[in-house]
Amino acid sequence: MNDGKTQNLPIRRQNWALAVIVIGVLVAAVDTTIVILALPTMMHSLHASLSGIVWVIMAYLLVITLLATQVGRLGDMYGRVRMYELGFLVFVLGSLLCGVASNESTLVGFRILQGIGGALISANSGAVIADTFEPETRGRAYGFTSIGWNLGAIVGILLGGFITTYFSWRYIFLINVPIGSAAVIVAWFVLKDRRERASHQIDWWGMVLLGIGLFLVLLSMIQMTSKPFSAELAATLIAGLVFVAIFAIVETRQSSPMLHLELFRNRIVSASLLASFFQSVGNFAVLFLVIMYLQGLRQLTPLNASLLLVPGYLVGGAISPVSGRLSDKVGPALPATLGLGIQAIALFLYGHLGLHTPLWQVTAISIINGMGAAGFFPANNAAIMKGSPKGSYGISSGMLRTFANIGMVLSFASAMLVASTQIPRKLAFAIFVGTTSLTGKLMIAFNHGIHTAFYLAIGLMVVAAIFSALRGPATAQTSNSRITSIKREEL
């Protein structure tokens, strides 16, 4: 393992490599936001149920969550670049099949395949950057990946509204085919593996136990948004929590676990992972909640509602490289914690939106939220890699995505559950997918429910900020020395 190999990599090749990685992040972001706006059209076209069509989103996130550490491990074993390129191929194939799906079940199944490709891309992209760039310039590189995410979210919002309005929803998936194919061709020529291979074992038991546990928890939470709480739902939720608990016990006894808990012996790594988790739980559902407010309460069309949020993504993407360079100079704790504080302010302002609030205020708040996200993500990603031992970037990158993705799936379900407490549950779910709107007293009640969900998100963001601040300054040397107990062959 020679971390110094990145020093001999030509600047031009580094820039091409970064461009390919940014495209991968962009495509993943497009696919996340573009699907949200197409849910109503999908439901009508496929004659799907409300509680079933939501798994078009949840299945994708759940698969990425379960595979994040394992495909990162495959990257260490067979080459991060090779796995990254394979991820593009699988993602393109999954997108093509989603675009021609004939019913709800096949669409969800093909989204699982697409999620496998997305996991290979996301889990290995951070490690490829760590292999390609020197430690003192990685923050800048991660800043550009944040640009890719924000730009992808913007493109997804705009294309989602445009395509679902003027074309078939199938094109929200088919559009990934030419983009992904071009990225694979470029990656083949510019990305090269820069390190030795390592031997690992796949934690099948961990994936199965966590997969069953999360599925049951999510299933019960989603059903509670459309059905009254019952003994059956309680049993499903308890069973899911039991499987998660068994997973945690099994992981401590595995020689090569899905979650490498030894990394938590490093204060910087553990604080960064927990900050990422609570930030995801608190913030991922913000887009859903704001769209619910704009479509259900303010009765805007999906395209018009989404256009109000575009400036926030633009500003966030523009200042992400600045945050990345700042983290290179002063360390990740300050910009990441400051970013979380700014996001908490944005959530507080979102929580006070009324039925007659000027719509320009929604745009202003989205800009504030985008600035906070731009402060957090590049710095937190850089902290994870700087705090990880040499040779374990794939594992660390995979763990980062796992914690963030678990937060995402829980954020979606918990926000929907909290927001639906003030009105009949079936109405709340219908508002989310855009199939109905509210009037009169129900509008006021549902607005209170959305406010409650934002208040919950503020509390979670504060917890994330506490963990972010506790990690303190980071240096590669001290970070590596803290994890000497991890066996070399496991990295």
ZASE-996998 format. One line per field, with one value per residue (C-alpha): x, y, z; residue in three letters. Coordinates in steps of 0.25 Angstrom, whole numbers. Layout:
<atoms>
x = X | ... $
y = Y | ... $
z = Z | ... $
code = ALA | ... $
</atoms>
This chain:
<atoms>
x = 0 | 6 | -2 | 9 | 5 | -5 | 7 | 12 | -2 | -3 | -12 | -19 | -22 | -27 | -36 | -42 | -43 | -51 | -60 | -64 | -66 | -75 | -83 | -86 | -90 | -99 | -106 | -109 | -115 | -123 | -129 | -133 | -140 | -146 | -154 | -161 | -168 | -172 | -179 | -193 | -191 | -185 | -197 | -207 | -200 | -197 | -210 | -202 | -206 | -201 | -194 | -187 | -182 | -174 | -165 | -160 | -152 | -150 | -145 | -134 | -129 | -130 | -122 | -111 | -111 | -109 | -98 | -90 | -79 | -79 | -77 | -67 | -60 | -61 | -54 | -42 | -42 | -43 | -40 | -48 | -48 | -53 | -64 | -68 | -69 | -77 | -86 | -89 | -92 | -101 | -108 | -110 | -116 | -125 | -129 | -133 | -141 | -148 | -152 | -159 | -165 | -179 | -185 | -182 | -175 | -165 | -162 | -158 | -150 | -142 | -140 | -133 | -124 | -122 | -119 | -108 | -101 | -103 | -97 | -84 | -83 | -86 | -77 | -65 | -65 | -60 | -49 | -45 | -43 | -35 | -26 | -25 | -23 | -13 | -18 | -17 | -25 | -36 | -45 | -45 | -49 | -60 | -65 | -66 | -74 | -84 | -85 | -89 | -99 | -106 | -106 | -112 | -123 | -126 | -126 | -134 | -145 | -145 | -146 | -155 | -165 | -163 | -163 | -175 | -183 | -179 | -174 | -175 | -170 | -162 | -152 | -147 | -140 | -137 | -129 | -119 | -115 | -107 | -101 | -97 | -91 | -83 | -77 | -73 | -65 | -58 | -55 | -49 | -38 | -36 | -38 | -27 | -26 | -14 | -12 | -10 | -22 | -26 | -34 | -47 | -59 | -74 | -83 | -95 | -101 | -100 | -106 | -118 | -121 | -120 | -128 | -139 | -139 | -139 | -150 | -159 | -157 | -159 | -171 | -178 | -175 | -180 | -193 | -195 | -196 | -208 | -214 | -217 | -208 | -211 | -205 | -200 | -193 | -187 | -182 | -176 | -168 | -164 | -159 | -151 | -144 | -141 | -134 | -126 | -122 | -118 | -110 | -102 | -99 | -94 | -86 | -77 | -74 | -71 | -57 | -60 | -73 | -82 | -80 | -65 | -68 | -53 | -53 | -61 | -48 | -44 | -51 | -51 | -56 | -67 | -72 | -72 | -80 | -90 | -91 | -94 | -105 | -113 | -111 | -117 | -129 | -132 | -130 | -133 | -148 | -147 | -149 | -161 | -167 | -166 | -172 | -183 | -185 | -185 | -193 | -203 | -205 | -201 | -207 | -195 | -192 | -180 | -171 | -175 | -172 | -159 | -154 | -155 | -144 | -135 | -127 | -124 | -117 | -110 | -104 | -100 | -93 | -86 | -80 | -76 | -62 | -60 | -64 | -55 | -43 | -46 | -46 | -33 | -27 | -34 | -39 | -53 | -59 | -62 | -68 | -76 | -82 | -85 | -92 | -101 | -104 | -108 | -117 | -123 | -127 | -133 | -141 | -146 | -151 | -157 | -165 | -171 | -177 | -192 | -203 | -201 | -186 | -180 | -174 | -161 | -158 | -158 | -147 | -139 | -140 | -135 | -123 | -120 | -121 | -112 | -101 | -102 | -101 | -89 | -82 | -85 | -83 | -69 | -63 | -69 | -65 | -51 | -51 | -55 | -44 | -33 | -37 | -36 | -24 | -17 | -22 | -36 | -42 | -52 | -57 | -58 | -65 | -75 | -78 | -80 | -91 | -97 | -99 | -104 | -113 | -119 | -122 | -129 | -138 | -142 | -143 | -154 | -162 | -162 | -165 | -177 | -181 | -180 | -186 | -198 | -202 | -212 | -221 | -226 | -214 | -219 | -220 | -206 | -200 | -208 | -203 | -189 | -190 | -198 | -211 | -220 | -219 | -226 | -235 | -241 | -238 | -230 | -220 | -217 | -216 | -207 | -198 | -197 | -193 | -182 | -177 | -176 | -167 | -158 | -156 | -152 | -142 | -136 | -134 | -127 | -118 | -114 | -109 | -102 | -95 | -91 | -84 | -77 | -72 | -67 | -57 | -48 | -36 | -31 | -18 | -15 | -4 | -12 | -24 | -17 | -10 | -23 | -27 | -15 | -23 | -30 | -24 | -16 | -22 | -36 | -33 $
y = 0 | 13 | 25 | 33 | 28 | 39 | 49 | 44 | 44 | 55 | 67 | 65 | 51 | 55 | 65 | 54 | 44 | 55 | 58 | 43 | 42 | 55 | 49 | 37 | 45 | 54 | 42 | 36 | 50 | 51 | 38 | 41 | 54 | 51 | 39 | 47 | 56 | 44 | 36 | 40 | 37 | 24 | 20 | 23 | 17 | 4 | 4 | 3 | 5 | 17 | 8 | 0 | 10 | 17 | 5 | 10 | 20 | 11 | -2 | 6 | 13 | 0 | -8 | 3 | 3 | -12 | -13 | 0 | -7 | -20 | -14 | -5 | -17 | -23 | -10 | -13 | -28 | -27 | -12 | 0 | 5 | -8 | -8 | 6 | 3 | -9 | -1 | 8 | -4 | -10 | 4 | 6 | -8 | -6 | 8 | 2 | -9 | 1 | 9 | -3 | -9 | -14 | -14 | -9 | -22 | -22 | -7 | -9 | -22 | -14 | -3 | -13 | -16 | -1 | 0 | -10 | -2 | 11 | 4 | 0 | 15 | 22 | 12 | 13 | 27 | 33 | 23 | 25 | 40 | 36 | 28 | 38 | 51 | 55 | 57 | 72 | 73 | 63 | 73 | 81 | 68 | 65 | 79 | 76 | 63 | 72 | 81 | 68 | 64 | 78 | 79 | 65 | 69 | 81 | 74 | 63 | 73 | 80 | 68 | 61 | 72 | 74 | 59 | 55 | 67 | 66 | 51 | 38 | 35 | 24 | 34 | 38 | 24 | 23 | 36 | 30 | 20 | 29 | 37 | 25 | 18 | 30 | 31 | 16 | 19 | 31 | 23 | 12 | 21 | 30 | 23 | 13 | 5 | 11 | 1 | -13 | -23 | -28 | -40 | -40 | -48 | -44 | -43 | -50 | -52 | -37 | -33 | -43 | -39 | -24 | -25 | -33 | -23 | -10 | -16 | -19 | -6 | 2 | -7 | -4 | 11 | 13 | 5 | 14 | 26 | 20 | 10 | 11 | 5 | -9 | -22 | -27 | -14 | -14 | -28 | -25 | -13 | -21 | -33 | -23 | -17 | -31 | -34 | -21 | -25 | -39 | -32 | -23 | -35 | -44 | -33 | -32 | -47 | -47 | -48 | -39 | -31 | -23 | -11 | -10 | -6 | -5 | 8 | 14 | 13 | 26 | 38 | 45 | 34 | 30 | 45 | 47 | 34 | 38 | 52 | 47 | 38 | 48 | 59 | 49 | 45 | 60 | 66 | 55 | 57 | 72 | 72 | 62 | 71 | 84 | 78 | 73 | 87 | 93 | 83 | 79 | 92 | 103 | 94 | 97 | 87 | 78 | 86 | 100 | 95 | 89 | 102 | 109 | 100 | 101 | 113 | 106 | 94 | 104 | 112 | 100 | 94 | 107 | 108 | 94 | 95 | 107 | 98 | 87 | 96 | 102 | 88 | 85 | 98 | 98 | 84 | 78 | 81 | 96 | 96 | 83 | 88 | 101 | 95 | 87 | 99 | 107 | 95 | 95 | 110 | 106 | 95 | 105 | 115 | 103 | 100 | 113 | 113 | 117 | 116 | 130 | 131 | 138 | 127 | 135 | 132 | 117 | 120 | 128 | 117 | 107 | 115 | 115 | 100 | 98 | 107 | 98 | 85 | 91 | 93 | 79 | 69 | 72 | 74 | 62 | 53 | 58 | 55 | 41 | 38 | 46 | 39 | 25 | 16 | 14 | 3 | 4 | 15 | 5 | 0 | 14 | 20 | 8 | 10 | 25 | 22 | 11 | 21 | 32 | 23 | 17 | 31 | 34 | 22 | 25 | 40 | 37 | 28 | 36 | 49 | 43 | 37 | 50 | 59 | 50 | 50 | 62 | 57 | 44 | 36 | 32 | 47 | 50 | 39 | 43 | 58 | 53 | 46 | 57 | 51 | 60 | 73 | 79 | 90 | 97 | 92 | 80 | 89 | 96 | 83 | 76 | 89 | 87 | 72 | 77 | 87 | 76 | 68 | 80 | 81 | 67 | 69 | 81 | 72 | 62 | 73 | 78 | 64 | 63 | 76 | 72 | 59 | 68 | 78 | 66 | 60 | 72 | 75 | 63 | 59 | 47 | 42 | 43 | 37 | 25 | 22 | 21 | 8 | 0 | -12 | -14 | -26 | -23 | -34 | -29 | -15 $
z = 0 | -4 | -1 | -8 | -22 | -23 | -23 | -37 | -43 | -54 | -51 | -64 | -61 | -47 | -52 | -62 | -51 | -42 | -54 | -55 | -40 | -40 | -52 | -43 | -31 | -41 | -47 | -33 | -29 | -41 | -39 | -24 | -27 | -40 | -35 | -24 | -34 | -43 | -32 | -35 | -50 | -47 | -38 | -49 | -60 | -53 | -45 | -32 | -18 | -10 | 0 | -11 | -20 | -9 | -9 | -22 | -13 | -1 | -8 | -15 | -2 | 6 | -4 | -4 | 11 | 12 | 2 | 5 | 13 | 6 | -8 | -2 | 3 | -11 | -16 | -6 | -11 | -26 | -29 | -25 | -40 | -45 | -35 | -38 | -53 | -50 | -42 | -54 | -63 | -53 | -51 | -66 | -67 | -55 | -61 | -75 | -68 | -59 | -72 | -78 | -65 | -67 | -53 | -39 | -34 | -46 | -44 | -30 | -34 | -44 | -34 | -25 | -37 | -39 | -24 | -25 | -36 | -28 | -16 | -24 | -29 | -16 | -7 | -16 | -20 | -7 | -7 | -22 | -18 | -6 | -15 | -26 | -18 | -7 | 7 | 7 | -6 | -3 | 3 | -10 | -17 | -8 | -10 | -25 | -22 | -14 | -26 | -34 | -23 | -23 | -38 | -39 | -29 | -38 | -51 | -44 | -39 | -53 | -61 | -52 | -53 | -68 | -72 | -64 | -69 | -84 | -86 | -80 | -66 | -72 | -77 | -63 | -63 | -78 | -77 | -69 | -80 | -89 | -78 | -70 | -83 | -86 | -72 | -73 | -85 | -80 | -66 | -74 | -79 | -68 | -55 | -50 | -37 | -29 | -18 | -14 | -13 | 1 | 5 | 11 | 14 | 11 | 24 | 19 | 32 | 35 | 22 | 24 | 39 | 36 | 24 | 30 | 42 | 34 | 25 | 36 | 43 | 31 | 27 | 40 | 40 | 25 | 29 | 41 | 31 | 25 | 35 | 50 | 60 | 63 | 70 | 56 | 53 | 67 | 65 | 52 | 58 | 70 | 61 | 53 | 65 | 70 | 57 | 58 | 72 | 68 | 56 | 66 | 75 | 63 | 58 | 70 | 68 | 53 | 48 | 37 | 40 | 32 | 41 | 45 | 60 | 62 | 55 | 66 | 75 | 67 | 72 | 59 | 51 | 61 | 63 | 48 | 45 | 56 | 51 | 37 | 43 | 51 | 40 | 30 | 39 | 41 | 27 | 17 | 18 | 17 | 2 | 4 | 15 | 7 | -5 | 3 | 8 | -5 | -13 | -2 | 5 | -5 | -16 | -26 | -37 | -35 | -45 | -39 | -25 | -29 | -36 | -23 | -17 | -29 | -23 | -11 | -18 | -27 | -16 | -8 | -20 | -23 | -9 | -6 | -12 | -2 | 9 | 5 | 4 | 17 | 23 | 17 | 24 | 38 | 39 | 38 | 51 | 49 | 35 | 38 | 51 | 46 | 34 | 43 | 51 | 39 | 34 | 48 | 46 | 32 | 39 | 49 | 38 | 31 | 43 | 43 | 29 | 29 | 19 | 14 | 15 | 3 | -6 | -7 | 7 | 4 | -7 | 3 | 14 | 3 | 1 | 15 | 16 | 4 | 10 | 22 | 14 | 7 | 20 | 25 | 14 | 8 | 22 | 28 | 17 | 17 | 33 | 30 | 20 | 28 | 41 | 34 | 34 | 21 | 13 | 19 | 11 | 4 | 18 | 23 | 11 | 11 | 26 | 24 | 13 | 22 | 33 | 24 | 17 | 30 | 34 | 20 | 21 | 35 | 32 | 21 | 29 | 42 | 35 | 28 | 41 | 49 | 39 | 37 | 52 | 51 | 40 | 34 | 31 | 17 | 13 | 18 | 9 | -3 | -1 | -1 | -14 | -20 | -22 | -14 | -6 | 6 | 9 | 22 | 35 | 30 | 24 | 37 | 44 | 34 | 34 | 49 | 46 | 37 | 47 | 57 | 47 | 45 | 60 | 61 | 50 | 58 | 70 | 61 | 55 | 68 | 72 | 59 | 62 | 76 | 70 | 60 | 70 | 79 | 68 | 70 | 60 | 51 | 46 | 37 | 47 | 60 | 53 | 48 | 61 | 68 | 61 | 62 | 68 | 54 | 48 | 35 | 27 | 30 | 23 $
code = MET | ASN | ASP | GLY | LYS | THR | GLN | ASN | LEU | PRO | ILE | ARG | ARG | GLN | ASN | TRP | ALA | LEU | ALA | VAL | ILE | VAL | ILE | GLY | VAL | LEU | VAL | ALA | ALA | VAL | ASP | THR | THR | ILE | VAL | ILE | LEU | ALA | LEU | PRO | THR | MET | MET | HIS | SER | LEU | HIS | ALA | SER | LEU | SER | GLY | ILE | VAL | TRP | VAL | ILE | MET | ALA | TYR | LEU | LEU | VAL | ILE | THR | LEU | LEU | ALA | THR | GLN | VAL | GLY | ARG | LEU | GLY | ASP | MET | TYR | GLY | ARG | VAL | ARG | MET | TYR | GLU | LEU | GLY | PHE | LEU | VAL | PHE | VAL | LEU | GLY | SER | LEU | LEU | CYS | GLY | VAL | ALA | SER | ASN | GLU | SER | THR | LEU | VAL | GLY | PHE | ARG | ILE | LEU | GLN | GLY | ILE | GLY | GLY | ALA | LEU | ILE | SER | ALA | ASN | SER | GLY | ALA | VAL | ILE | ALA | ASP | THR | PHE | GLU | PRO | GLU | THR | ARG | GLY | ARG | ALA | TYR | GLY | PHE | THR | SER | ILE | GLY | TRP | ASN | LEU | GLY | ALA | ILE | VAL | GLY | ILE | LEU | LEU | GLY | GLY | PHE | ILE | THR | THR | TYR | PHE | SER | TRP | ARG | TYR | ILE | PHE | LEU | ILE | ASN | VAL | PRO | ILE | GLY | SER | ALA | ALA | VAL | ILE | VAL | ALA | TRP | PHE | VAL | LEU | LYS | ASP | ARG | ARG | GLU | ARG | ALA | SER | HIS | GLN | ILE | ASP | TRP | TRP | GLY | MET | VAL | LEU | LEU | GLY | ILE | GLY | LEU | PHE | LEU | VAL | LEU | LEU | SER | MET | ILE | GLN | MET | THR | SER | LYS | PRO | PHE | SER | ALA | GLU | LEU | ALA | ALA | THR | LEU | ILE | ALA | GLY | LEU | VAL | PHE | VAL | ALA | ILE | PHE | ALA | ILE | VAL | GLU | THR | ARG | GLN | SER | SER | PRO | MET | LEU | HIS | LEU | GLU | LEU | PHE | ARG | ASN | ARG | ILE | VAL | SER | ALA | SER | LEU | LEU | ALA | SER | PHE | PHE | GLN | SER | VAL | GLY | ASN | PHE | ALA | VAL | LEU | PHE | LEU | VAL | ILE | MET | TYR | LEU | GLN | GLY | LEU | ARG | GLN | LEU | THR | PRO | LEU | ASN | ALA | SER | LEU | LEU | LEU | VAL | PRO | GLY | TYR | LEU | VAL | GLY | GLY | ALA | ILE | SER | PRO | VAL | SER | GLY | ARG | LEU | SER | ASP | LYS | VAL | GLY | PRO | ALA | LEU | PRO | ALA | THR | LEU | GLY | LEU | GLY | ILE | GLN | ALA | ILE | ALA | LEU | PHE | LEU | TYR | GLY | HIS | LEU | GLY | LEU | HIS | THR | PRO | LEU | TRP | GLN | VAL | THR | ALA | ILE | SER | ILE | ILE | ASN | GLY | MET | GLY | ALA | ALA | GLY | PHE | PHE | PRO | ALA | ASN | ASN | ALA | ALA | ILE | MET | LYS | GLY | SER | PRO | LYS | GLY | SER | TYR | GLY | ILE | SER | SER | GLY | MET | LEU | ARG | THR | PHE | ALA | ASN | ILE | GLY | MET | VAL | LEU | SER | PHE | ALA | SER | ALA | MET | LEU | VAL | ALA | SER | THR | GLN | ILE | PRO | ARG | LYS | LEU | ALA | PHE | ALA | ILE | PHE | VAL | GLY | THR | THR | SER | LEU | THR | GLY | LYS | LEU | MET | ILE | ALA | PHE | ASN | HIS | GLY | ILE | HIS | THR | ALA | PHE | TYR | LEU | ALA | ILE | GLY | LEU | MET | VAL | VAL | ALA | ALA | ILE | PHE | SER | ALA | LEU | ARG | GLY | PRO | ALA | THR | ALA | GLN | THR | SER | ASN | SER | ARG | ILE | THR | SER | ILE | LYS | ARG | GLU | GLU | LEU $
</atoms>
